[in-house]
Amino acid sequence: MSCGPLLRRWRLLRGESQLDFALAADTSARHLSFLETGRAQNEPFLAAGFAPAFRHAPDLAAPRNVRLAEALRLVLKAQHPNVARFR
């Protein structure tokens, strides 16, 4: 998953509109929309060090990723206690 859909997913999990999220990020709702849909280039994410570590999202249910899934749960719970929900 590229940065745009991840950004949208995170925004929706927080229950924020594009306008609210864009205002908090000091950008326009239009630019945020372009980022989320991929119409805008995502090079700024890469330049800021947010390069994807994996080509595909790891299967968090796989036995080999148990520690990764637990670490993600802890991080999300610490930052956003109402959002940390994994299947």
N, C-alpha and C positions, 0 to 999 in steps of 0.2 A: 504494500500500500504506500502510495506516495505521500508527501507532506500535506498536500491540500486536503485529501479525505481524512487524514488523521487530525488535522486542525479542526475540521468541521465536526468530527466525532467528539473531540474533546469539548468543543463549544457546546454541542447539544447535550452532552453529559452534565455540563454545568448549568444547563437550562437557560442559556443566554441567547438573545437574538443577535443577528449579525451586527445590528447597529450598536447595541450595548457593548459587544465584544470589541468592535472596531474602535469605539470611543475609548475604551480602557487601554487599547493598544496604540492609541494616538494615530489612527489611520482612518480611511473612509470605509463605509460598508461596501461600496462598490469594489474597492481594492481587495477587501477580505473575500468577497464573493468570487472575484477573479482567482485569488489564491486557492480557495476551496475547490473550485471547478477545474482548475488547471489552465484556465485561460491566461493567467499571469505566469510568468516563469518562476520557478522555485529556486533559482540560483542564490537568492539571499539566504535561504535556509542552509544551503550547502556552505556558503561563505562564512556563516555564523557558527559552523561546526556541527550542524545537525544532519550530517550525512548519514544515510541509513546504514546500519551495521549489517543488515541482512537484506538479501534481495526479496525474500518473502518473510512474512511474520512467522515466528517460531510457533509450533504447536504446543501451547501451554499445558495441554492435557497429557502430553507424552511423558513417560517416566523419566527420560533424560533431562527434561526441563522443569522438574518439580521445584528445584531451588530457584530458578529464574522466576517462575510463577509466584512463588512465595515472596521473593524480593519485590516484585512489581506490586503485589497486594499491600505490602508494608509501606512502600513509597506512596501509593495512591491513598491509602488510609491516613497517612500522616499529613498529606497535603489537602485532601478533599474527602473527609470521612463519609459524606453522603453519596459519593460517586463510586467508591471502590467496590465494584461488583463484577466478579468473574464467574463464569459458568463452571 
